[in-house]
Amino acid sequence: MTIMRKKHPLLKIINHSFIDLPTPSNISSWWNFGSFLGFCLMVQIITGLFLAMHYTSDTTTAFSSVAHICRDVNYGWLIRYAHANGASMFFI
């Protein structure tokens, strides 16, 4: 498996980027929060785009569009709550 990891072009890029990546010796578990914040930011962007596709910002139809997202859109409730909780995780 090591030979294939070093020879195949795609696996070589993955190996160089993730497995054989030189890291400092003083790295701690606190460095994981940067990756976690990056993940939360990506969740916010993706779920925000999906929510923006179904939301209307008119004052008379805003509540009904949120109800439409939660009730009629497939997994809309999950996308909405992932967006809300992702914002909380990002700032906490």
N, C-alpha and C positions, 0 to 999 in steps of 0.2 A: 504494500500500500504506500510505503514511503517513496518508492521509485515513481509510482504513478502520480503522487502528489507533487513531485519535483519536476516531472516531464510534461504533463498535460497542461496546455496553456491556461485554461480556465482555472483548474485546480492550483496551478502555480501562483496565480494572482491571489486566490483565496488563502493559500498557504502563506504567502509573503505578507498579506495584510492582517491575518488573524492568528495564525499558529506560530510562525517564526518572527513575530513582531518584537523588536527590541524594546523593552520597557524598563524604566528606572527601578532600582531595587527598593527605593523608599516609598513605593506606591502603597496606599492603604485602601480600605473598603470605602472610604469617603469619596473616592474617585468614581464610584458607581453612580453617584447622584447626578453626575453630568450626563451619563447615558440615560438614566431614568428621566431627566428633564427633556432630553432630546426626544425620547419616546413619547412623553406627554405632549410635547409640542406637535409632533407628527399626528397624534391622535386628534388634537384640537383642530389642526388644519383639515384633515380628512373628514372628520365628522362635521365640522363647520361648513365645508363645501356641500356635503349631502343635505344638511339642514337648510342651507340657503336656497337649494333647488326647490324646496317646497314651502318656504316661508313667504308670506306677504306682509309688508310693513305698514299697510294702511291701518288707521286706528280702529276702523269698524270691523276689519276681518283678521286682525292679528291673532286674537284668541282662537278663532275658529281654525286658523291655519296651524296653530300649535296642536289643537285637538285633532286635526286631520293627520298631522305627522304621527301623533301617538296612537291613533286608532286605525287609520287606513293604510299608511305606508308600511310595507313589510319591514319588520324590525325597527320601525321608527322610534318606538319607545326606548329601545336599546341604544340607538344612535344618540337620542336626546340625552339620556342619562349618562352615557359615556362622555358626551361633550360637557355636561355639567360637572361630573365628578373629575374629569380630566383637568378642568380649570381649577378646581379645588386642590388637586394634587400638585399642579404646576406652581401654585402660589404658596402652598404650605411647605 
